[in-house]
Amino acid sequence: MPEIVTLLAATSDQQGPGDTLRIVLVVSMVGVVLLAWFLLRGYRDNDHND
């Protein structure tokens, strides 16, 4: 019986930065998209002074 408890405890622990790395990647992708939108909207030609 103790072997089963040890096995379950070993498999339930977090192994590596999987979730944290996934969150960091998603947030950075959203940040890049928002930064690109913010920078590129300044190049829009709204002046029609021909």
Secondary structure, 3 states (H helix, E strand, C coil): CHHHHHHHHHHHCCCCCHHHHHHHHHHHHHHHHHHHHHHHHHHCCCCCCC
